[in-house]
């Protein structure tokens, strides 16, 4: 049971770190839109390169 508790604690800490990173990176609605747009542009650029 102690092993399960340690795993849950690690999972909780990891979740908080990921969430704080996401919130810091996308702290505004505009920032979220820019991040999504940048991601789409990166995918589009990679697809274009793959076709060549």
Secondary structure, DSSP 8 states (H G I E B T S, - for coil): -HHHHHHHHHHHHHHHHHHHHHHHHT-SHHHHHHHHHHHHHHHHHHHHHHH-
